[in-house]
Amino acid sequence: MAALTKDTAGGLLTSINTGAADGGVGERVLIDYKDAIMDYKVTDLPALAFFTEAMNTDTGGNIDITFGRPSMMLEQIEEGNTPQYQHTNLRSERVGVREWGLAVGVTRRMMEDSRFNEVEMALNEARRAVDRHITSHVMKAIFGANAADATFETVAIDENTTETAITTFSTNIYGGFFGDGTVVNEGRLNQYANVASGTLQRNGYVRGSSDTAGGIALSDVTAGIDRIAEHGYTASHLFISPTHYKSLLDLGDFTSGFYGVAASSTAGTPTTATMMEGSPFKGAASNGVVGSLYGLTVVMNAWIPSTRFGVFDLSTPPAVYVERRPLTVEEANPGFGIVGSYMSMRYGLKVVRPEVGCIFINGTTG
């Protein structure tokens, strides 16, 4: 048996920036505390970046937001009068602003005795905790939540949930996409172009082609594109779970490209070598990546429930994010032997643009 050897390469973080070959006390040292704080304060929150439009306010309590609604109604006017379509058609929504935060404490002795950076580790963990909290909040509000959630005050929304229930602030403060029983020119839905009222009034929560977790059909995707387009928007993204992604790659639309060239390529032994030349899915079969589908950017993420997937026009964010106070980091009282940090933020989230999203439900518990 060969003798064990020790890597003699220098370490990465030491007081003299060369490292100790034997992993001695100089192997890891604390980085500047203020640098760690600044690194935390610029944390990227991808869920907010994808789905929300940021709005800042210095006021407290609930925030009223007013925004314009699309309208293309044509009318006959007298000469010199102003056409009605030039008037601003507005709707007001109220967003509840709450405070969330966590405290991280690191004792001076921990820093002095430790061979790795306790402060940086604690701040990074706090940063990940904030990201998980925000992501869970956004996913439950955007996708209608699998079940009622008291923490975020979200309610379960499915294809049978009425528009009235979705728009009632006292029972569903985050709103949602169009519900069952939506009526044109009453409430959130406006007439658009030459589209029939019956077409516009279709539900934003649709029972998919499959009732099993992870079920998806390309016809569901095109249905989402159609429902968004009827309101004057263009779908840009498809958000699916890993289970949906597996089902997508198993669809006959993808696997059928293997057959028809060589007899050796059978249903049991498909190969990319025998795939029909020019097949649009040959790339996906080669590398397992479906980057685009019908012009939609495909995003797979484990935060998305396996019983729901969504089609969105993210050029117009479906939700508004209100930030009353940015994320702050303050040193704790050093008199107690602690130099940790308090991190807090106040924010509110409400789905306010029901025209730009469509949620498909493919599970019995969806």
TILUM-148181 format. One line per 4 residues: number of its first residue (from 1); for each residue x, y, z of N, C-alpha, C. Coordinates in steps of 0.001 Angstrom, whole numbers, always signed. Last residue first. Example, Ala and Ser with C-alpha at 12.3 -4.5 7.8 and 13.67 -1.06 7.14 Angstrom:
BEGIN
2) +12850 -2250 +7080 +13670 -1060 +7140 +12900 +30 +7870  +13190 -5690 +7800 +12300 -4500 +7800 +13200 -3300 +7800;
//
This chain:
BEGIN
366) -53303 +19771 -6148 -52735 +21028 -6619 -53407 +22229 -6108  -53885 +17217 -5675 -53748 +18061 -4487 -53226 +19436 -4857  -53887 +16159 -8174 -55161 +16153 -7465 -55104 +16987 -6203  -52085 +18159 -10534 -52129 +17173 -9472 -53435 +17269 -8712;
362) -51682 +20240 -12290 -51623 +18880 -12808 -51573 +17833 -11714  -52492 +23409 -13383 -52561 +22519 -12223 -52622 +21086 -12731  -50946 +26300 -14563 -51531 +25002 -14907 -51402 +24066 -13716  -51419 +29753 -14747 -50936 +28640 -13930 -51682 +27366 -14313;
358) -50317 +32572 -16379 -51293 +31487 -16452 -50694 +30275 -15735  -49945 +36153 -16639 -49573 +34835 -16154 -50695 +33828 -16281  -50758 +38734 -17213 -49450 +38301 -17709 -49033 +36921 -17216  -53120 +39686 -16129 -53110 +39368 -17559 -51839 +38656 -18007;
354) -52936 +40475 -13492 -53440 +39123 -13770 -53374 +38740 -15243  -50998 +42120 -11677 -51193 +42120 -13129 -51657 +40730 -13570  -50547 +41865 -8997 -51435 +42941 -9411 -51665 +42991 -10924  -49789 +40158 -6196 -49937 +39957 -7628 -50960 +40970 -8122;
350) -47740 +41633 -3771 -49105 +41365 -4204 -49116 +41185 -5710  -45769 +42060 -908 -45871 +41469 -2238 -47334 +41238 -2573  -43561 +44065 +1055 -44902 +43575 +763 -44945 +43057 -663  -41155 +44412 +3716 -41563 +44345 +2319 -42990 +43849 +2209;
346) -38332 +45215 +5512 -39793 +45286 +5499 -40237 +45285 +4047  -35636 +43560 +7141 -36194 +44246 +5988 -37710 +44255 +6140  -32523 +42970 +8886 -33977 +43074 +8807 -34398 +43786 +7535  -30100 +41649 +10967 -30477 +41886 +9578 -31988 +41915 +9476;
342) -27589 +42272 +13246 -29027 +42156 +13078 -29356 +42496 +11633  -24578 +40496 +14077 -25319 +41484 +13300 -26802 +41198 +13358  -21983 +40236 +16632 -22829 +39743 +15559 -23585 +40856 +14876  -20197 +40357 +18678 -20037 +41311 +17592 -20844 +40849 +16384;
338) -20307 +40131 +22189 -20842 +39660 +20910 -20647 +40745 +19860  -19831 +40952 +24750 -18901 +40000 +24167 -19368 +39437 +22842  -21436 +42933 +25539 -21850 +41593 +25938 -20931 +40527 +25347  -20411 +45181 +24385 -20244 +45045 +25823 -20637 +43672 +26330;
334) -21138 +45372 +21748 -19903 +44628 +22054 -19679 +44445 +23546  -24303 +44926 +20564 -23593 +45599 +21647 -22328 +44823 +22014  -24067 +44373 +16980 -24676 +44206 +18295 -23809 +44905 +19349  -24138 +46344 +14052 -23365 +45614 +15048 -24137 +45521 +16358;
330) -26491 +45796 +11455 -26012 +46639 +12540 -25235 +45785 +13534  -27756 +45975 +8306 -26867 +45175 +9150 -26272 +46101 +10198  -30770 +45826 +6402 -29792 +46558 +7205 -28975 +45596 +8043  -32516 +46090 +3409 -31860 +45173 +4326 -30760 +45907 +5076;
326) -34609 +49063 +3376 -33677 +48084 +2796 -33115 +47165 +3866  -37992 +49461 +3952 -36664 +49694 +4516 -35720 +48644 +3951  -40009 +48953 +2121 -40077 +50142 +2959 -38732 +50471 +3587  -40604 +47814 -916 -39555 +47755 +84 -39577 +49051 +887;
322) -42789 +45848 -2683 -42647 +47124 -1984 -41623 +46975 -880  -43243 +44492 -5759 -42507 +44285 -4509 -42273 +45657 -3882  -45775 +43190 -7734 -45098 +44393 -7264 -44486 +44104 -5900  -45886 +40776 -10397 -46078 +41193 -9011 -45320 +42483 -8729;
318) -45307 +40204 -13045 -46671 +39981 -12567 -46925 +40511 -11164  -43444 +42382 -15154 -43483 +41556 -13941 -44894 +41408 -13397  -43219 +42160 -18380 -44069 +42929 -17468 -44206 +42102 -16198  -41583 +40260 -19271 -41212 +41618 -19650 -42064 +42610 -18864;
314) -42659 +37849 -18601 -41871 +38493 -17567 -41278 +39820 -18026  -45400 +36306 -19029 -44712 +37337 -19789 -43933 +38157 -18775  -45532 +32762 -18267 -45577 +34177 -17909 -44972 +35042 -19004  -46830 +29767 -17106 -46398 +30477 -18302 -46580 +31962 -18017;
310) -46070 +27239 -14643 -46608 +28521 -15058 -46006 +29045 -16346  -47280 +24345 -12878 -46255 +25050 -13643 -46891 +26292 -14243  -47821 +22054 -10174 -48148 +23285 -10895 -46967 +23736 -11739  -46944 +19933 -8761 -48341 +19894 -9168 -48776 +21159 -9905;
306) -44438 +20394 -7887 -44570 +19405 -8963 -46001 +19307 -9472  -43727 +23890 -7352 -44377 +22627 -6967 -44541 +21694 -8155  -40525 +25292 -7464 -41821 +25214 -8142 -42469 +23878 -7792  -38074 +24888 -6362 -39051 +25612 -5560 -40444 +25543 -6189;
302) -36470 +23727 -8289 -37106 +22832 -7309 -38095 +23552 -6404  -36815 +24744 -11652 -36386 +25060 -10296 -37168 +24213 -9308  -36209 +25646 -14956 -36517 +24548 -14052 -35977 +24890 -12676  -37382 +27528 -17561 -36682 +27626 -16281 -37142 +26478 -15395;
298) -37192 +28273 -20905 -37589 +27233 -19950 -36726 +27347 -18699  -38473 +30849 -22773 -37300 +30434 -22008 -37757 +29462 -20926  -40376 +30209 -25660 -40369 +30491 -24230 -39054 +30024 -23613  -40428 +29359 -28274 -39987 +30719 -28026 -39945 +31102 -26562;
294) -41104 +26693 -27963 -42059 +27608 -28601 -41708 +29071 -28325  -38659 +26625 -25651 -39773 +25825 -26140 -40845 +26772 -26663  -35256 +26410 -24710 -36352 +27199 -25259 -37404 +26260 -25820  -33579 +24589 -23506 -33432 +25995 -23187 -34593 +26839 -23634;
290) -33318 +21702 -22319 -34356 +22341 -23132 -34339 +23817 -22764  -30769 +19395 -22214 -31142 +20765 -21892 -32201 +21263 -22868  -29614 +16985 -22851 -30620 +17005 -21794 -31085 +18387 -21406  -27879 +16714 -24983 -27337 +17264 -23746 -28341 +17354 -22608;
286) -29286 +15302 -26983 -27843 +15141 -26833 -27344 +15590 -25470  -31901 +16053 -26890 -31595 +14634 -26724 -30114 +14406 -26481  -31663 +18731 -27433 -32132 +18327 -26110 -31817 +16865 -25851  -30846 +18565 -30123 -29960 +19146 -29123 -30349 +18726 -27723;
282) -33092 +17494 -31355 -31876 +16703 -31315 -30905 +17238 -30267  -35444 +18744 -31764 -35179 +18309 -30398 -33888 +17513 -30282  -35800 +19274 -34421 -35618 +20431 -33531 -35269 +20035 -32100  -33980 +17329 -36706 -34998 +17320 -35663 -34765 +18486 -34712;
278) -32084 +17074 -38678 -32822 +18326 -38599 -33892 +18355 -37537  -32542 +13638 -39176 -31724 +14819 -39417 -32580 +16080 -39364  -33686 +11565 -36599 -33951 +12181 -37888 -33150 +13468 -38032  -31249 +9615 -34901 -32316 +10612 -34874 -32462 +11249 -36248;
274) -29207 +7876 -34654 -30258 +7518 -35610 -31417 +8506 -35583  -27641 +9023 -32708 -27046 +8800 -34024 -28116 +8499 -35069  -29020 +8977 -30388 -28985 +10244 -31113 -28433 +10058 -32515  -31138 +6124 -29984 -29814 +6742 -29995 -29868 +8042 -30775;
270) -33211 +3860 -28162 -33066 +5049 -28994 -31653 +5609 -28900  -34167 +1093 -27532 -32766 +1529 -27626 -32637 +2743 -28537  -36880 +653 -27513 -36114 +293 -26329 -34694 +815 -26338  -37753 +1434 -29975 -38298 +2126 -28811 -37486 +1842 -27564;
266) -34749 +1361 -32021 -36076 +915 -31608 -36528 +1672 -30381  -32663 +1507 -34463 -33137 +2430 -33438 -34573 +2087 -33089  -32216 -207 -36538 -31614 -565 -35251 -32083 +352 -34120  -33261 +936 -38771 -34062 -102 -38123 -33519 -446 -36745;
262) -33043 +4448 -39025 -32381 +3140 -39021 -33216 +2135 -38253  -35175 +6383 -39199 -34012 +6402 -40076 -33379 +5023 -40171  -37222 +6266 -37364 -37575 +6518 -38748 -36405 +6526 -39702  -36670 +7911 -34184 -37100 +6799 -35023 -37322 +7230 -36459;
258) -36128 +10075 -32625 -35114 +9026 -32700 -35419 +8015 -33808  -38293 +11745 -32493 -37224 +12131 -33409 -36153 +11075 -33549  -39852 +10854 -30460 -40179 +10365 -31799 -39100 +10718 -32805  -39087 +12174 -28125 -38526 +10846 -28383 -38784 +10361 -29803;
254) -40491 +14633 -28226 -39040 +14613 -28131 -38474 +13264 -28576  -43131 +13960 -28442 -42626 +15008 -29332 -41104 +15040 -29325  -43572 +12194 -26364 -43368 +11646 -27695 -42824 +12669 -28673  -41771 +13105 -23401 -42884 +13283 -24328 -42541 +12700 -25697;
250) -39636 +13071 -21713 -40228 +11781 -22057 -41352 +11890 -23078  -39051 +15694 -21206 -38101 +14950 -22036 -38653 +13597 -22459  -41266 +16242 -19532 -41109 +16938 -20810 -40181 +16176 -21737  -40753 +14734 -17274 -41910 +14394 -18104 -41806 +15023 -19483;
246) -38540 +16173 -16353 -38384 +14762 -16731 -39524 +14334 -17640  -39794 +18592 -15790 -38724 +18540 -16787 -38499 +17110 -17274  -41539 +17970 -13748 -42085 +18375 -15048 -41027 +18233 -16141  -39605 +17526 -11780 -40493 +16430 -12198 -41129 +16739 -13545;
242) -38446 +20066 -11459 -37642 +18972 -12013 -38488 +17794 -12476  -41044 +22406 -12596 -40286 +21712 -11558 -39397 +20643 -12202  -41038 +25404 -14638 -41434 +24037 -14336 -40560 +23472 -13226  -42023 +28157 -16436 -41403 +27737 -15183 -41941 +26366 -14791;
238) -41405 +29823 -19345 -42103 +28647 -18830 -41349 +28178 -17595  -41692 +33133 -20680 -41036 +32144 -19827 -41987 +31013 -19449  -43171 +34807 -22348 -41725 +34771 -22525 -41048 +33635 -21758  -46098 +35817 -24100 -45461 +34926 -23125 -43973 +34809 -23414;
234) -47143 +39016 -24576 -46449 +37925 -25257 -45711 +37079 -24230  -50411 +40594 -24366 -49050 +40348 -23901 -48459 +39151 -24644  -53110 +40941 -24897 -52160 +41914 -25423 -50735 +41741 -24967  -54751 +38948 -24158 -54826 +40173 -23364 -53795 +41208 -23789;
230) -54119 +36828 -25746 -55435 +37427 -25940 -55598 +38733 -25175  -51664 +35966 -24720 -51680 +36776 -25941 -53015 +37466 -26155  -52436 +34342 -22580 -51719 +35585 -22311 -51796 +36517 -23518  -53646 +32248 -23925 -54417 +33006 -22941 -53747 +34327 -22590;
226) -51531 +31249 -25571 -52753 +31811 -26148 -53500 +32698 -25153  -49689 +30261 -23729 -49280 +31321 -24651 -50511 +32033 -25206  -51275 +28246 -22595 -50830 +29372 -21787 -50403 +30550 -22644  -51520 +26555 -24790 -52730 +27149 -24213 -52374 +28350 -23348;
222) -48912 +25722 -25141 -49498 +26598 -26160 -50783 +27250 -25658  -48718 +24142 -22811 -47831 +25287 -23014 -48427 +26250 -24030  -50587 +22163 -23281 -50754 +23053 -22136 -49922 +24323 -22312  -49457 +20885 -25447 -50704 +21620 -25675 -51023 +22537 -24496;
218) -47377 +19547 -24302 -47055 +20731 -25089 -48304 +21545 -25401  -48030 +18665 -20909 -48227 +18414 -22336 -47899 +19693 -23093  -47225 +17093 -17833 -47174 +18274 -18696 -47361 +17841 -20138  -47021 +16029 -14454 -47620 +15877 -15775 -47590 +17177 -16562;
214) -46141 +16294 -11887 -45141 +16331 -12939 -45705 +16207 -14331  -48710 +14319 -10569 -47612 +15240 -10282 -46560 +15161 -11377  -51566 +13969 -12703 -50504 +13391 -11885 -49394 +14416 -11682  -53439 +14699 -14516 -53771 +14904 -13105 -52742 +14273 -12181;
210) -52850 +16475 -17552 -52590 +15336 -16685 -52945 +15684 -15250  -53467 +18859 -18734 -53845 +17629 -19434 -53657 +16390 -18588  -54554 +21091 -16043 -53724 +20622 -17144 -54209 +19311 -17741  -56803 +23533 -15291 -56516 +22121 -15046 -55779 +21578 -16254;
206) -55669 +26825 -14722 -56213 +25851 -15663 -55850 +24439 -15228  -56161 +30042 -13949 -55753 +28786 -13301 -56448 +27657 -14043  -57356 +32057 -15273 -55902 +32073 -15254 -55313 +30870 -14548  -60224 +31413 -17363 -59542 +31350 -16080 -58021 +31417 -16239;
202) -61597 +33716 -19749 -61092 +32406 -19370 -60224 +32490 -18121  -62481 +36104 -20752 -62935 +35718 -19417 -62465 +34342 -18981  -61701 +36358 -23389 -60973 +37107 -22367 -61278 +36613 -20960  -63652 +34787 -24628 -62240 +34397 -24697 -61432 +35073 -23603;
198) -65981 +36197 -24145 -65865 +34832 -23657 -64432 +34334 -23656  -65505 +38596 -25563 -65540 +38610 -24099 -65368 +37212 -23532  -63187 +38436 -28288 -64515 +38201 -27725 -64451 +38132 -26208  -61037 +41013 -29332 -61164 +39695 -28710 -62536 +39559 -28059;
194) -60126 +43253 -30514 -61332 +42642 -31083 -61575 +41248 -30510  -58865 +44995 -27687 -58887 +44859 -29147 -60211 +44255 -29613  -60220 +44037 -24664 -58977 +44284 -25371 -59153 +43982 -26853  -61905 +45003 -21702 -61991 +44602 -23103 -60676 +44933 -23790;
190) -60451 +44055 -18528 -60895 +45048 -19505 -61010 +44438 -20893  -60736 +42936 -15218 -60633 +42554 -16623 -61230 +43620 -17540  -61194 +43570 -12547 -59822 +43642 -13056 -59706 +43435 -14553  -64416 +44954 -12599 -63294 +44532 -11775 -61973 +44663 -12495;
186) -65684 +44576 -15637 -66126 +44601 -14249 -64977 +44086 -13384  -64854 +44177 -18189 -65193 +45549 -17785 -65849 +45623 -16412  -65819 +40785 -18148 -65182 +41890 -18859 -65755 +43227 -18394  -65548 +38805 -15240 -66431 +39453 -16214 -65718 +40651 -16822;
182) -64725 +35614 -13909 -64290 +36970 -14251 -65173 +37536 -15358  -65260 +33008 -13135 -66338 +33980 -13076 -65919 +35410 -13337  -62217 +32141 -11555 -63442 +31677 -12196 -64527 +32750 -12058  -59555 +34617 -11857 -60245 +33477 -11278 -61490 +33109 -12056;
178) -56387 +35742 -13015 -57840 +35740 -13161 -58457 +34460 -12602  -53921 +35600 -10342 -54315 +35770 -11732 -55839 +35635 -11831  -53992 +37420 -7203 -53691 +36280 -8047 -54045 +36595 -9485  -53640 +38625 -3828 -54326 +38566 -5105 -53972 +37318 -5877;
174) -52570 +38777 -1343 -51635 +38818 -2464 -52323 +38752 -3811  -54543 +38535 +562 -53902 +39837 +429 -52949 +39916 -756  -57329 +37188 +905 -56204 +36868 +19 -55455 +38153 -306  -59186 +38143 +2677 -58957 +36701 +2630 -57760 +36312 +1772;
170) -59205 +40896 +2432 -59223 +40331 +3782 -58930 +38834 +3787  -59354 +41427 -309 -58113 +41689 +418 -58082 +40979 +1768  -60518 +39630 -2915 -60902 +40088 -1574 -59665 +40209 -703  -59797 +38490 -5304 -59627 +39935 -5166 -60042 +40473 -3799;
166) -60392 +35801 -5015 -59011 +36197 -5297 -58790 +37677 -5022  -63132 +35760 -4642 -62265 +35279 -3561 -60828 +35733 -3763  -63974 +36710 -7150 -64276 +37465 -5939 -63370 +37063 -4783  -63236 +34675 -8872 -62557 +35960 -8974 -62785 +36790 -7721;
162) -63097 +31462 -7226 -63790 +32553 -7908 -62940 +33824 -7921  -61557 +28427 -7931 -61560 +29605 -7073 -62155 +30789 -7828  -61248 +26321 -9633 -62614 +26589 -9149 -62698 +27815 -8246  -58595 +25971 -10154 -59441 +26383 -11275 -60868 +26698 -10851;
158) -57233 +27353 -7056 -57277 +26381 -8143 -58255 +26862 -9210  -55323 +28435 -4367 -56134 +28860 -5510 -56083 +27767 -6565  -54917 +28747 -927 -54859 +27838 -2060 -55813 +28322 -3145  -53449 +31796 +256 -54544 +30837 +221 -54391 +29958 -1012;
154) -51051 +33218 +2522 -51498 +32866 +1181 -52631 +31855 +1285  -49720 +34121 +4779 -51126 +34471 +4584 -51568 +34267 +3140  -47291 +33185 +5405 -47328 +34200 +4361 -48752 +34678 +4081  -48108 +31542 +7550 -46919 +32376 +7659 -46950 +33515 +6655;
150) -50282 +30057 +6731 -50517 +31128 +7687 -49320 +32068 +7789  -51281 +28936 +3748 -50057 +29110 +4508 -50224 +30303 +5433  -53124 +26454 +2035 -53131 +27703 +2787 -51894 +27774 +3675  -51222 +24898 -588 -52170 +24851 +524 -52114 +26186 +1231;
146) -49764 +25619 -2775 -50337 +24271 -2742 -51390 +24154 -1657  -50068 +28815 -4274 -49841 +28013 -3074 -50510 +26645 -3150  -50070 +30360 -6527 -51356 +30094 -5890 -51272 +29207 -4686  -47709 +31126 -7644 -48292 +29885 -8130 -49586 +29513 -7412;
142) -47190 +33559 -6275 -47293 +33532 -7736 -48028 +32285 -8219  -47127 +32825 -3548 -48035 +33867 -4016 -48253 +33784 -5514  -45201 +30838 -3476 -46550 +30531 -2998 -47551 +31568 -3481  -42938 +32192 -4509 -43473 +31020 -5195 -44915 +30722 -4778;
138) -42523 +34244 -2600 -42861 +34571 -3984 -43504 +33383 -4688  -41911 +32703 -272 -43002 +33677 -288 -43466 +33949 -1720  -39645 +31297 -1074 -40854 +30577 -679 -42074 +31484 -733  -37915 +33501 -1512 -38277 +32606 -2609 -39546 +31831 -2292;
134) -37666 +34634 +1057 -38240 +35414 -46 -38719 +34499 -1164  -36450 +32436 +2419 -37707 +33031 +2880 -38405 +33774 +1736  -34088 +32031 +995 -35084 +30955 +1081 -36448 +31507 +1480  -32831 +34523 +1443 -33158 +34097 +78 -34217 +33003 +86;
130) -32458 +34426 +4203 -33315 +35464 +3619 -33749 +35064 +2217  -30673 +32269 +4310 -31969 +32170 +4983 -32944 +33205 +4427  -28451 +33274 +2989 -29194 +32160 +2375 -30570 +32012 +3004  -27719 +35187 +4889 -28070 +35596 +3525 -28872 +34497 +2826;
126) -27040 +33575 +7023 -28171 +34492 +7140 -28646 +34950 +5775  -24809 +32370 +5921 -25959 +31541 +6255 -27208 +32412 +6417  -23147 +34601 +5688 -23557 +33874 +4486 -24767 +32990 +4748  -22818 +35263 +8384 -23480 +36196 +7479 -23959 +35492 +6215;
122) -21439 +33000 +9326 -22742 +33353 +9883 -23505 +34290 +8962  -19088 +33108 +7783 -19961 +31945 +7693 -21369 +32282 +8203  -18010 +35527 +8643 -18392 +35364 +7238 -19358 +34195 +7082  -17569 +34854 +11346 -18425 +35984 +10967 -18913 +35819 +9533;
118) -15770 +32718 +11325 -17107 +32534 +11886 -18059 +33647 +11431  -13450 +31584 +9325 -14139 +32840 +9551 -15569 +32624 +10023  -11324 +29296 +11115 -12025 +29762 +9918 -12932 +30922 +10296  -10280 +28651 +13482 -9354 +28662 +12352 -10063 +29018 +11056;
114) -11171 +30358 +16517 -11515 +29607 +15321 -10438 +29725 +14242  -10575 +31992 +18632 -10151 +30596 +18700 -10321 +29845 +17388  -11601 +34494 +17987 -10196 +34377 +18349 -9702 +32934 +18272  -14296 +33983 +17482 -13446 +34515 +16409 -11969 +34309 +16723;
110) -15133 +33073 +19961 -15280 +32205 +18793 -14372 +32676 +17672  -14674 +35334 +21494 -13848 +34142 +21722 -13939 +33177 +20548  -16641 +37057 +20589 -15241 +37380 +20314 -14350 +36142 +20491  -19440 +35353 +19091 -18686 +35866 +20239 -17249 +36153 +19837;
106) -21940 +36298 +16941 -20667 +35587 +16994 -19862 +36170 +18140  -25275 +36139 +15860 -24324 +36532 +16905 -23087 +35671 +16884  -27788 +37441 +13885 -26662 +36512 +13900 -25671 +36999 +14937  -31269 +37657 +13521 -30061 +38147 +14183 -29011 +37048 +14182;
102) -33665 +38630 +11046 -33016 +37621 +11863 -31737 +38219 +12431  -36927 +39663 +9806 -35519 +39827 +10122 -34968 +38663 +10921  -39569 +41560 +8415 -38963 +40250 +8646 -37489 +40469 +8958  -42531 +43362 +8451 -41112 +43355 +8772 -40657 +41929 +9054;
98) -44778 +44142 +5718 -44434 +43481 +6977 -42929 +43543 +7207  -47273 +45804 +4084 -45830 +45782 +4317 -45552 +45198 +5692  -49738 +45014 +1736 -49380 +45031 +3149 -47884 +44899 +3333  -51030 +46913 -818 -49982 +45955 -476 -49637 +46107 +999;
94) -53827 +47373 -2835 -53200 +47636 -1547 -52219 +46509 -1208  -54437 +48909 -5985 -54247 +47711 -5181 -53562 +48112 -3878  -56451 +50418 -8459 -55665 +50569 -7238 -55621 +49247 -6487  -56320 +51204 -11874 -56824 +50326 -10832 -55898 +50445 -9623;
90) -57275 +53349 -14640 -56452 +52976 -13490 -57142 +51953 -12598  -56811 +54654 -17682 -57673 +53695 -17001 -56874 +53087 -15858  -56561 +57834 -18895 -55852 +56803 -18145 -56845 +55923 -17397  -57743 +58524 -22166 -57840 +58708 -20729 -57118 +57562 -20020;
86) -57708 +57726 -24700 -56561 +58498 -24269 -56611 +58798 -22771  -60105 +56518 -25142 -58958 +55635 -24960 -57696 +56401 -24589  -61904 +58576 -25560 -61879 +57948 -24249 -60623 +57110 -24042  -60705 +61487 -27305 -61143 +60080 -27296 -60997 +59467 -25911;
82) -61933 +64733 -26854 -60831 +63822 -26560 -61333 +62384 -26536  -63331 +66735 -29530 -63383 +66051 -28248 -62178 +65112 -28074  -63117 +67667 -32108 -62596 +68499 -31037 -62622 +67849 -29673  -65991 +66094 -33316 -64769 +66807 -33641 -64366 +67735 -32489;
78) -67113 +63349 -31287 -67365 +64580 -32015 -66044 +65299 -32245  -66498 +59841 -31734 -66380 +61102 -30996 -66727 +62276 -31906  -66940 +56423 -31154 -67219 +57538 -32056 -67210 +58833 -31246  -64340 +54213 -30090 -65588 +54930 -29885 -65736 +56039 -30920;
74) -62776 +51203 -29056 -62955 +52228 -30088 -64299 +52900 -29892  -60502 +50035 -26584 -61881 +50199 -27030 -61965 +51369 -28013  -58239 +48945 -25404 -58208 +49326 -26817 -59623 +49463 -27364  -56276 +48934 -22492 -57607 +49109 -23053 -57472 +49560 -24503;
70) -54555 +47893 -19553 -54621 +47970 -21017 -56060 +48108 -21490  -54301 +50106 -16733 -54752 +48843 -17315 -54819 +48972 -18831  -51879 +51573 -14500 -52758 +51605 -15658 -53114 +50216 -16147  -51986 +51687 -10894 -51313 +51434 -12167 -52344 +51398 -13289;
66) -51305 +52376 -7533 -52200 +52607 -8667 -51427 +52408 -9959  -51185 +51118 -4307 -50475 +51245 -5575 -51499 +51395 -6692  -50957 +51748 -917 -51857 +51727 -2063 -51063 +52007 -3331  -49709 +49889 +1759 -49371 +50808 +686 -50377 +50644 -456;
62) -50037 +49760 +5296 -50392 +49259 +3980 -50161 +50326 +2919  -47245 +51017 +7243 -48548 +50387 +7092 -48780 +49835 +5705  -45401 +54018 +6225 -45619 +52766 +6928 -46985 +52187 +6647  -43250 +55393 +3655 -44403 +55417 +4548 -44598 +54053 +5190;
58) -41358 +55328 +1769 -40903 +55601 +3133 -42046 +55613 +4133  -40915 +53013 -881 -41738 +53978 -173 -41217 +54142 +1237  -40327 +51612 -4089 -39832 +52044 -2783 -40776 +53069 -2170  -40757 +48710 -5967 -41252 +50048 -5675 -40799 +50404 -4275;
54) -39861 +46401 -8480 -39576 +47016 -7194 -40177 +48414 -7105  -41660 +43776 -9753 -41196 +45121 -10050 -41039 +45848 -8720  -40959 +40251 -9918 -41504 +41458 -9312 -40898 +42728 -9859  -39836 +37859 -10884 -41288 +38016 -10862 -41807 +39382 -10434;
50) -36960 +37908 -10930 -37762 +37278 -11984 -39185 +37815 -12031  -36163 +39203 -8603 -35714 +39727 -9891 -36552 +39168 -11036  -37239 +37566 -6632 -37750 +38930 -6786 -37375 +39491 -8148  -35660 +35310 -7071 -37115 +35206 -7195 -37741 +36579 -7379;
46) -32972 +36180 -6591 -33434 +35882 -7948 -34943 +35803 -8090  -31457 +38439 -4949 -32633 +37635 -4645 -33325 +37307 -5966  -28135 +39053 -4046 -29095 +38942 -5135 -30235 +38024 -4701  -26798 +41189 -1583 -27282 +39854 -1927 -28308 +39905 -3054;
42) -25504 +43313 -564 -25749 +43324 -2003 -26244 +41962 -2491  -25093 +42764 +2094 -26095 +43774 +1761 -26401 +43813 +268  -22962 +40944 +2183 -24313 +40502 +2522 -25355 +41479 +2002  -20821 +42551 +1525 -21127 +41411 +671 -22542 +40920 +921;
38) -20849 +44224 +3721 -21184 +44780 +2409 -21536 +43669 +1431  -20047 +42388 +5713 -21344 +43046 +5791 -21760 +43571 +4427  -17486 +41741 +4868 -18492 +40685 +4946 -19890 +41280 +4992  -16257 +44225 +5183 -16371 +43649 +3846 -17433 +42551 +3824;
34) -16311 +44484 +7947 -17132 +45380 +7140 -17287 +44874 +5713  -14430 +42541 +8706 -15833 +42396 +9085 -16740 +43266 +8223  -11982 +41053 +6712 -12493 +42294 +7278 -13994 +42189 +7514  -11547 +37616 +7705 -11498 +38705 +6737 -12079 +39946 +7390;
30) -9543 +35628 +9846 -10754 +36397 +9635 -10549 +37450 +8559  -7739 +32860 +8405 -7868 +34009 +9290 -9139 +34752 +8953  -6203 +29721 +8134 -7403 +30537 +7906 -7425 +31693 +8899  -3554 +28909 +8626 -4244 +28450 +7424 -5477 +29303 +7105;
26) -2055 +29376 +10855 -2160 +30468 +9887 -2977 +30111 +8660  -1928 +27028 +12254 -2831 +28067 +12747 -2991 +29212 +11761  -1519 +24632 +9531 -1309 +25178 +10861 -2252 +26316 +11181  -1322 +22937 +7316 -2631 +23275 +7859 -2548 +23851 +9245;
22) +1183 +22633 +6322 +742 +21608 +7247 -624 +21918 +7850  +1589 +24851 +4736 +1520 +23545 +4090 +985 +22470 +5006  -215 +27760 +4973 +655 +26851 +5713 +489 +25452 +5144  -251 +30727 +2959 -768 +29448 +3410 +263 +28619 +4130;
18) +17 +33280 +1986 +728 +32215 +1297 +266 +30842 +1736  -966 +35468 +3378 -1497 +35197 +2045 -700 +34160 +1276  -468 +35882 +5941 +568 +36368 +5018 +221 +35991 +3578  -2722 +34837 +7107 -2331 +36200 +7469 -1260 +36758 +6552;
14) -4559 +33124 +4513 -3726 +33178 +5702 -3324 +34617 +5956  -6226 +31257 +2369 -6459 +32422 +3205 -5607 +32352 +4462  -5101 +29028 +967 -5728 +30134 +261 -5846 +31395 +1099  -1831 +27400 +1403 -3255 +27606 +1637 -3780 +28843 +928;
10) +474 +25845 -933 +107 +26840 +57 -1400 +26976 +206  +1061 +22327 -1232 +678 +23619 -1815 +228 +24574 -713  +1615 +19829 -391 +2478 +20893 +112 +2141 +22253 -484  -359 +17267 +706 -261 +18309 -304 +548 +19469 +270;
6) +1187 +14337 +1848 +501 +15574 +2203 +707 +16594 +1098  +563 +10830 +1397 +1367 +12041 +1206 +519 +13255 +1514  +808 +7508 +2545 +14 +8716 +2403 +922 +9920 +2267  +2327 +4921 +626 +2301 +5791 +1800 +1463 +7035 +1512;
2) +578 +2190 -867 +1393 +3388 -976 +1242 +4249 +265  +854 -1183 +0 +0 +0 +0 +894 +1238 +0;
//
